[in-house]
Amino acid sequence: MTFKDNEILEIATDEKVWLISIKPCDKERDGQFIRELTRENFYDYFTRTIGWNEERHREEPKFPERYLMLFSESDCIGFLSLREQPNGLYLETLQLLQQYRGHGIGMALMRIVEEVARKKAKDRIQLRVFKDNPVQSLYHRIGFKVIEDRGWCILMEKVLKVA
């Protein structure tokens, strides 16, 4: 998705400079990590709303070509998944291990997703988020607006200025 294999991003936060390498997903290598982190991050949200589907969860990542794995040094710290739409990008998920949250990494990654969208001449980014997920405040801060209430989640969108 316009990232080079093993590309290293320098993400400067208030605390430090993080060197994050990005690698395409290999389902054999990364599947278990994706499933475990997804369960850790979203099991409670799903069980409170539409229910957790264990069979579907075991199949993840269903589309490994959409996933980018995030590494700090040799440790996998998270992943993101992007899907191209006719005029935009859809951020399917962005997940980090607990100890890497709250340090500005997620916000920096969202800026990078915006850059990717602009380079691909996409004029918007969409994502969905559980209604009670506190990450909503981050999305609002960086310019996302609610465009649809889907009951258990909301669809958010940020319209971009494309040069």
N, C-alpha and C positions, 0 to 999 in steps of 0.2 A: 504494500500500500504506500509506495514511494519512500519507504525507508530502506536504506541499504542494509544488507546482511551484516550483523555485528556492529551496526552504527553505534557510536558512543555519543550520548548527549551529555552536555555539561549543564546541570540544573543548579543554579545558584539560588539558595533560599536564605532566609535571615540567619539560619543556624550554621550552614556550611555549604560547600559545593559538592553536589552529588554527581558521580560519574555513572550514568545509567546506560547500559548497553541494551540494544533492542535486537532480538532474534526472531525470525519466523517460528511459528509453532511447529513442533514435531509431535504429532499425536501420541506416538509411543513414549517419547521422552517427557512430554509436558502434560499429558492427559490427566494423570493422577493429581498433579499439583493443581490444575484448573478445577477439577472436581472437588478437591478438599477445600480450596480457598472459597469456591462458590458456596459450598455447604456452610462453611464457617461464617461467611458474610451475609448469606441470604436465606438460610433455612428458616429462621424465625419470621422474617418478612413473608415468605411464601406460606408458611403454615397459618399465619394470622389472616391471610387474604384468600388466595385462590388454591392453596394446598400445594404441598411438595410432591412432585412426581418422581419417585426414585428411579423408575425405569428410564424416563427421559434423562434424568441426571446422569445415569451410568453411561449414556451415549455421548456425553460431552467430551471434547468439543466436536459438535456435529459438523461444523465447517472450519476445520483447523486453518485453512488458508486465510481466514479473516483475522486470526489471532496473532498478536505480537507479544512476545514474552519480554519481560523487563528484568534486567539483572543489575545488581550492585556488586561489583567485583564478581565472584563466581556464584553468588547466591541469587536464586530467582526470588524476586520481591513482589511480583505481580504480573498482570497482563492487561491488555486491552483488545477489543474486537471492534472493527469498523466494517461497515457495509456501504458500498456506493449505491446511491439512488440517482435518478435522472438529473436532479439539480442540486443534490446535497450529499452529505455524509450522514450516516446514522451510526451513532456511537452505541453499539450493542451492550458493551460493558467496559468498565475501567475498574480494576480491583487491585488493591495493594494489601500486603500483609499488615496487620494491626500496627506493628512497631514502625512502619514507614508512613503511616497516616498522620496528618496534622503538622507536617513539616514543610508544606508547600510543594511537594512533589506532584500531587494530583493537579493542582492549579497549573503548574508548569507543563504537565502533560496535556492539559486542556488547551493551552496556548499552541502547543505543537500540533494538536489535532486541527486547530484552526488554520495553521500554516499549511498543513496537508490539504485541507479543503480548498484554500485559496489557490495553491499550486495546481490543483485539478480543476480550477475554474468552477468550483461549487459555490453556490451563494447562501448555503445554510447548513447548519448542523442540527440534527434532532437526536433526542434521547428520551428514554422513559425512566421514571424513578418512582419508587414506592412513595405513597403520600406521606408516610411517617419517617422517611429516611432523612436524617439531618443534613446530608450532602446537598439537599435542595438549596440551602442557603448559599453554598458556594456557587451553584449554577446561576442563581439569581444575581449574585455579586458580579459575575463575569458576563452578564447580559442575556442570559436565557430567559425566555418568557413562557408561561404556561399557555399551550394552544389547545389542549384537549384534556378533559377529565375522563379517565377510563374506569372510574370506580375504585379499583384497587391501586392504580398508579396514575400518574399524570404524564402527558407527553409535553416535552419542552422543546423549544426551538430558539436558535440564535441565528438571525439573519446577518450575513457578512457582506462587507463591501468588497467586491472583487474588482481588481484593477483591470 
